[in-house]
């Protein structure tokens, strides 16, 4: 019985590890940055992730962009002091990546934004997160969940392998 | 089969296996950890995640093609040809594509170093640049400038200009330059022959695209010869009938190169007899009055006065009937073209062969004609001069002599690897030991850098500025620009800038003639003169706009094609003479001619540090990653060797070991060995792999051109009884492979 329980427990652990491993990839970031605090005062996603509408990646704001506000706003906070440290040393901030597509996948934000999709469709309600977390596994099945259900005549159906695996 | 397992044991084992599987899963997830580093100060013209393209110049071989480098997030990702550049017109070869690996090479030096354990110790101590420069200035200040020597090689034209001016202002002897690929291309002979025949040292260019019949003497222009990308493209036009029909192509070469394999007819010529065959063809044409009536004058016909076809047929082992048939093909076409290549130039009669071959172009009325021979255009502006052809082997031997006699106290080496690229018999290593202070500017520790005291690594060519006047050029005057496509990855310094810093420190006249604070200001200043040219392709209104266009398009060239026609001045002093080839090594003891050749992947060996090129199979033998020796099946049978057997190749000057490739596409009296391997250093992909055929070659040259006679050494082959399976895609004999019947 005991062994059976242990085995079951380990299976559960493995499942959690495999399934959520990529989802919960978020680790402590080098700066205690809060998405929630920034979004709740009304800053739009695209204010910082400016490239999402015109590039394959959404982009992480440059240190200069952060300093554009934080040279004047909330300058006393511990996290902002850490930011100022990076700025003064001329160093980039080594953020831990939260969402990722492997190199063998061609993915671009631009067309997804172009058809009017919202950020939260894929990235979840970041407004409620301190640290950004991956809310989906972003694997091929997940992509096809949307694309396969597009109308057959629509260009967005994109079920040819070579669309993403060029 | 049954296993006696109790329930308890089964559960133990199952638990253990599951636990180990769970443990193994942890690293899988940890591998997904990834760091994103946004820029501190983002450049305004770069869109993160999107490709930004920069036009620049390839420096992987002396051809100088125009390139477009795609960069994403400040990292170079892909190199392609520049479609606007008139030499390569958007195409690029494998070596050009592999330039990215030169940039990202793990063995690149990351800062200035001195060899603390003495030369050859390979013990390097990092130096601050200030200290390294101070050390060099101190060494230069303490000696008479005539005791300084600068050995250059594959250096960009702006560096040639700056370093030449620097040496002249110091009162030092002029720059001496050597590059193995240029030697294998026969550039020195071509340039000296052009000087003698056409009164200009500009390299001839051959209008292959518009020719009807091409006879190529050892010019493997689809492999590596001179400007292979440009000529390959022209060859496509030649085959697709630009001149009115599918062109006819005959290749004379002892080995079936991939150029010869693309020919309609391959004539495996006896080594060194290219000039003899050309003379015989010329004699037949003038004697029989072949071709168009009045195509050649009596004066031109007299050039072949002393030629005896029967003797030359015997010497070249091409039958008279065959020569007559070839002469008829050549003379009957409206636009036939004869091209002298690298292998005839690498013989002791190379200069005479070139004259004979150009003599054929003369009587066929192909000089300065469409589908014929033109000269490369010089730089369109004096402030951006193109570097002349490399110095000959004789001039390198003169430098070695100076070093041996203790006349050189400081030796500077940029873009050349003489320890690897010169025949061991030339004695460069012994000579360099007599030079008290040697400085290398190599970005990778190559064989020559190991023999230096101080290494001041230059940037990769994708990190720095420059310009290049392509030679051989294209169909119009042009100069290509080189610009950094990424920030320098390491604490390296551009040698051009370094020379300007040295000049400023030295002060006086030296500083006066090199007044620019850095090479960028020099280039902006020197290229600015083109802004007002009426031939300019850009519609720009200010000097600033010109500078932008210069970088955006990758250089400057005229809107329309503009060929330079050679003046036929130097042919008629005396009739053309047949000079029999001669070889080093007695034919009884050394029965085979050695044909060392430059392959499409590694070329002259300067690209051997790039693994993409190591992995690229040779187009004819499909071999890679090693040195092999190509032997005719008949010869292999007589020696008693087969594929994959290791043999010793022995010349009077040295020996190497290599793996046999039995190759039907080679004369029985010739063996071929590719250049490229046999490095002792040059990064871990190149080091201690294969053999360098330079160890076999005699240090002899053609007396008329001074060019190294790299094809004039005889060898013998001895089996060792050992085997080594060569990395090959397939066996040429088809052994072990099913054949479709």
Boltz contact constraints between the chains, C-beta under 6 A:
constraints:
  - contact:
      token1: [A, 3]
      token2: [B, 11]
      max_distance: 6.0
  - contact:
      token1: [A, 6]
      token2: [B, 15]
      max_distance: 6.0
  - contact:
      token1: [A, 10]
      token2: [B, 18]
      max_distance: 6.0
  - contact:
      token1: [A, 10]
      token2: [B, 22]
      max_distance: 6.0
  - contact:
      token1: [A, 13]
      token2: [B, 22]
      max_distance: 6.0
  - contact:
      token1: [A, 14]
      token2: [B, 22]
      max_distance: 6.0
  - contact:
      token1: [A, 17]
      token2: [B, 25]
      max_distance: 6.0
  - contact:
      token1: [A, 21]
      token2: [B, 29]
      max_distance: 6.0
  - contact:
      token1: [A, 22]
      token2: [B, 32]
      max_distance: 6.0
  - contact:
      token1: [A, 25]
      token2: [B, 32]
      max_distance: 6.0
  - contact:
      token1: [A, 51]
      token2: [B, 48]
      max_distance: 6.0
  - contact:
      token1: [A, 51]
      token2: [B, 49]
      max_distance: 6.0
  - contact:
      token1: [A, 55]
      token2: [B, 47]
      max_distance: 6.0
  - contact:
      token1: [A, 55]
      token2: [B, 49]
      max_distance: 6.0
  - contact:
      token1: [A, 55]
      token2: [B, 50]
      max_distance: 6.0
  - contact:
      token1: [A, 56]
      token2: [B, 49]
      max_distance: 6.0
  - contact:
      token1: [A, 57]
      token2: [B, 48]
      max_distance: 6.0
  - contact:
      token1: [A, 57]
      token2: [B, 49]
      max_distance: 6.0
  - contact:
      token1: [A, 59]
      token2: [B, 48]
      max_distance: 6.0
  - contact:
      token1: [A, 60]
      token2: [B, 36]
      max_distance: 6.0
  - contact:
      token1: [A, 60]
      token2: [B, 38]
      max_distance: 6.0
  - contact:
      token1: [A, 62]
      token2: [B, 38]
      max_distance: 6.0
  - contact:
      token1: [A, 62]
      token2: [B, 39]
      max_distance: 6.0
  - contact:
      token1: [A, 62]
      token2: [B, 42]
      max_distance: 6.0
  - contact:
      token1: [A, 63]
      token2: [B, 40]
      max_distance: 6.0
  - contact:
      token1: [A, 64]
      token2: [B, 41]
      max_distance: 6.0
  - contact:
      token1: [A, 90]
      token2: [B, 40]
      max_distance: 6.0
  - contact:
      token1: [A, 92]
      token2: [B, 37]
      max_distance: 6.0
  - contact:
      token1: [A, 92]
      token2: [B, 38]
      max_distance: 6.0
  - contact:
      token1: [A, 92]
      token2: [B, 40]
      max_distance: 6.0
  - contact:
      token1: [A, 94]
      token2: [B, 35]
      max_distance: 6.0
  - contact:
      token1: [A, 94]
      token2: [B, 37]
      max_distance: 6.0
  - contact:
      token1: [A, 95]
      token2: [B, 36]
      max_distance: 6.0
  - contact:
      token1: [A, 97]
      token2: [B, 34]
      max_distance: 6.0
  - contact:
      token1: [A, 97]
      token2: [B, 36]
      max_distance: 6.0
  - contact:
      token1: [A, 100]
      token2: [B, 34]
      max_distance: 6.0
